[in-house]
Amino acid sequence: MSNEKYSAAENYHRLLKNNKQFVSDKLEEDPAFFEKLAQGQSPDFLWVGCSDSRVPANQITGTDSGEIFVHRNVANLVDINDMNFLSVLHYSVDVLKVRHIIVCGHYGCGGVLAAMGRTHIGMVNHWISRIKDVYLKYEGELSAIQDEAKRGDRLVELNVTEQVRNLAKIPMVQRAWKNRELSIHGWVYGLSDGLLKDLDVVHEDLDGIEEIYRYENL
Ligand SMILES: [Zn+2]
C-alpha cells in the first residue's frame, strides 16, 4: 500500500525515522536487547512465505527479532533449482537446527491466481509455471469448484501442501530426520481477517511420501 499522506521522499525518510523509534522502544523494554541479538541467533523456525508485502512473518505470528529464519519468494515455492532457497534451507536445518519449517501461503495470492490464468506478464510466469503443474495434479477437484475465487483459494491451499511435500523429498531434510526431530507444516494466511489456518499437512518423517522419494544412504 503506498502511503498517500506522504510525498515519495517523506515516505522514504519515514522508514529511517521509524527505525530510531524502534530502537528506543526496544531499549526501554530491555536495555540489553540488541547486545543479546548481536551475540547470535538460534531460531526454532524456518519460514517459507510469499514475498507479498501483506504477509510479514514476525508481525502476524507475534514473534520478535531472532525467532524466525525467513525465506520469501513469489507464491512461497520450494524449488530445488533455487540456490538461494537451498542455501537458506541448509543453513537453517544443518547449522541453526530449526525444529519447525512452516510453508505459509495466503488467500488471494497474486502468484497463484496468475498461474490459474493464461496471461503472460513476463519473467514471473516462468517462476509460477510449476503452480500450473499443481493445478493439473488436482484438476478433478479444482474444476468442480464453480466460483473462481473459491477455486483460487483451494489452489492456494494445494500449492502449500505440495511445497510441504517438496520439502519432505529433499535429502537434506531426510538426513535431519535420521538424527533429530524436524516438523514441516503448511499454513495459509487470510488477508481479509488476519488469521492463520493450519492445513494439518505435517511431515515429520518419511512416512508421508512415496517410496521412490525416500533415500536409503543418507
Ligand atoms: Zn502471494
Residues whose N, C-alpha, C, O or C-beta is under 5 A from the ligand:
A	BS01	ZN	C50 D52 A75 C109 G110 G111
